[in-house]
Amino acid sequence: MGVARNNLTLATTIFWFHFIFLLFVSVAGNSCSMKGFETEILPCELCSAIQLAQIAEDCQQCCSKELGSEDDRNWHFVKIELVTPPKQFLVSEYDALKEFLDSDRVGSFSNFRVRTTQTLGRPFLRAFTSLDTPAKIFYLEKWKYSDLLEFLSFLSE
């Protein structure tokens, strides 16, 4: 009886560990930061300007309504910087970013520059409200080439 009980306890423990692991993976895979949005700095008003349905939907799920109204902030950015590791170190989820870096569109935004780092961190866009004051950070996981162009056009206006 003792062996059967130990086997049942072991099976139950394994089941719960597996369940918790699957729950964690599910939550982590759908997290806002994994989608390129930082809830602490993303006001919902910005989401309404995004034309692409999936990104706009993700934005609405991740934004913060507590950051004030659009009228309370100046959405004009004087500088936008793409911070990225060297292109050869970008993994496949950044194929659109690689395509953008290889294109002639990189130079088409007057207030935009690319800063290549020596670290292997996640690439992101950093938008500045003054030349030395970053205001917003946008991570670029799973963005398409057209999404990136549209978003840069919006931020550059």
C-alpha positions as CSV (number, residue, x, y, z in Angstrom):
1,M,0.0,0.0,0.0
2,G,2.9,2.4,0.8
3,V,4.5,2.0,-2.6
4,A,1.2,2.6,-4.4
5,R,0.6,5.7,-2.3
6,N,4.1,7.0,-3.0
7,N,3.5,6.5,-6.7
8,L,0.2,8.3,-6.6
9,T,1.8,11.2,-4.7
10,L,4.7,11.3,-7.2
11,A,2.3,11.3,-10.1
12,T,0.2,14.1,-8.5
13,T,3.3,16.2,-7.9
14,I,4.5,15.7,-11.5
15,F,1.0,16.6,-12.8
16,W,1.0,19.9,-10.8
17,F,4.5,20.8,-11.8
18,H,3.6,20.2,-15.4
19,F,0.4,22.2,-15.1
20,I,2.2,25.2,-13.5
21,F,5.0,25.0,-16.1
22,L,2.4,25.1,-19.0
23,L,0.6,27.9,-17.3
24,F,3.8,29.9,-16.9
25,V,4.8,29.3,-20.6
26,S,1.3,30.4,-21.7
27,V,1.4,33.6,-19.7
28,A,5.0,34.4,-20.6
29,G,4.4,33.8,-24.3
30,N,1.5,36.2,-24.3
31,S,3.1,38.9,-22.1
32,C,3.1,42.5,-23.3
33,S,6.8,42.7,-23.2
34,M,7.2,39.7,-25.4
35,K,4.9,41.5,-27.9
36,G,7.1,44.6,-27.8
37,F,5.0,46.8,-25.5
38,E,5.9,48.1,-22.0
39,T,2.7,48.7,-20.0
40,E,4.4,51.2,-17.7
41,I,5.1,53.6,-20.4
42,L,2.4,52.9,-23.1
43,P,-0.6,55.2,-23.0
44,C,-3.7,53.8,-24.7
45,E,-4.2,56.8,-26.8
46,L,-1.2,55.8,-28.9
47,C,-2.8,52.5,-29.8
48,S,-5.6,54.2,-31.6
49,A,-3.1,55.6,-34.2
50,I,-1.9,52.1,-35.1
51,Q,-3.6,50.9,-38.3
52,L,-2.6,47.2,-38.3
53,A,-5.3,45.2,-36.5
54,Q,-3.2,42.6,-34.7
55,I,-0.7,45.2,-33.4
56,A,-3.5,47.6,-32.4
57,E,-5.3,44.8,-30.5
58,D,-2.1,43.8,-28.7
59,C,-1.4,47.5,-27.9
60,Q,-4.9,47.9,-26.4
61,Q,-4.4,44.8,-24.2
62,C,-1.1,46.1,-23.0
63,C,-1.6,49.9,-22.6
64,S,-2.0,51.8,-19.4
65,K,-5.1,54.0,-19.1
66,E,-3.5,55.8,-16.0
67,L,-0.9,57.7,-18.0
68,G,-3.3,60.6,-18.7
69,S,-5.0,61.8,-21.8
70,E,-3.3,62.5,-25.2
71,D,-3.9,66.3,-24.6
72,D,-1.7,66.1,-21.5
73,R,1.4,65.1,-23.5
74,N,3.4,66.2,-26.4
75,W,3.5,63.3,-28.9
76,H,6.1,65.0,-31.1
77,F,9.4,63.2,-30.9
78,V,12.5,65.2,-31.9
79,K,14.7,62.1,-32.3
80,I,14.0,58.3,-32.8
81,E,16.8,55.9,-32.3
82,L,16.9,52.2,-33.2
83,V,19.2,50.4,-30.8
84,T,20.2,47.0,-32.1
85,P,22.9,44.4,-31.8
86,P,24.9,43.8,-35.1
87,K,22.7,42.4,-37.8
88,Q,24.4,39.1,-38.0
89,F,23.4,38.4,-34.3
90,L,19.7,39.1,-34.8
91,V,17.6,35.9,-34.5
92,S,14.8,34.9,-36.9
93,E,12.1,36.8,-35.0
94,Y,13.8,39.9,-36.2
95,D,13.8,39.1,-39.9
96,A,11.7,42.2,-40.6
97,L,14.2,44.3,-38.8
98,K,17.0,42.8,-40.9
99,E,15.0,43.5,-44.0
100,F,14.5,47.1,-42.9
101,L,18.2,47.6,-42.1
102,D,19.1,46.3,-45.6
103,S,16.6,48.6,-47.3
104,D,17.0,52.2,-48.5
105,R,14.1,53.2,-46.1
106,V,16.5,53.6,-43.2
107,G,17.6,57.0,-44.4
108,S,14.1,58.2,-45.2
109,F,13.2,59.5,-41.7
110,S,14.9,62.8,-40.9
111,N,14.9,62.4,-37.1
112,F,15.8,58.7,-37.1
113,R,19.2,57.0,-36.6
114,V,20.5,53.5,-36.0
115,R,22.8,52.8,-33.0
116,T,24.5,49.4,-33.1
117,T,25.5,48.1,-29.8
118,Q,28.1,45.4,-29.0
119,T,25.7,43.7,-26.6
120,L,23.2,41.0,-27.7
121,G,20.1,42.5,-26.1
122,R,16.7,42.9,-27.7
123,P,16.4,45.6,-30.4
124,F,14.1,48.5,-29.6
125,L,13.1,52.0,-30.7
126,R,13.8,54.8,-28.4
127,A,11.8,58.0,-28.9
128,F,13.1,61.3,-27.5
129,T,11.0,64.4,-26.6
130,S,14.2,66.4,-26.4
131,L,17.7,65.6,-27.8
132,D,18.8,63.9,-24.6
133,T,15.5,62.8,-22.9
134,P,14.2,59.4,-24.0
135,A,10.4,59.3,-23.5
136,K,9.2,56.0,-24.9
137,I,10.7,52.6,-25.7
138,F,9.2,50.2,-28.2
139,Y,10.5,46.6,-28.4
140,L,10.3,45.1,-31.9
141,E,9.7,41.3,-31.4
142,K,7.5,39.8,-34.1
143,W,7.0,43.1,-35.9
144,K,6.6,42.9,-39.7
145,Y,8.6,45.2,-42.1
146,S,5.4,47.1,-43.0
147,D,4.6,47.5,-39.3
148,L,8.0,49.0,-38.6
149,L,7.7,51.5,-41.5
150,E,4.2,52.5,-40.5
151,F,5.2,53.0,-36.9
152,L,8.3,55.0,-37.8
153,S,6.2,57.2,-40.1
154,F,3.7,57.8,-37.2
155,L,6.5,58.6,-34.7
156,S,8.3,60.9,-37.2
157,E,5.2,63.1,-37.9
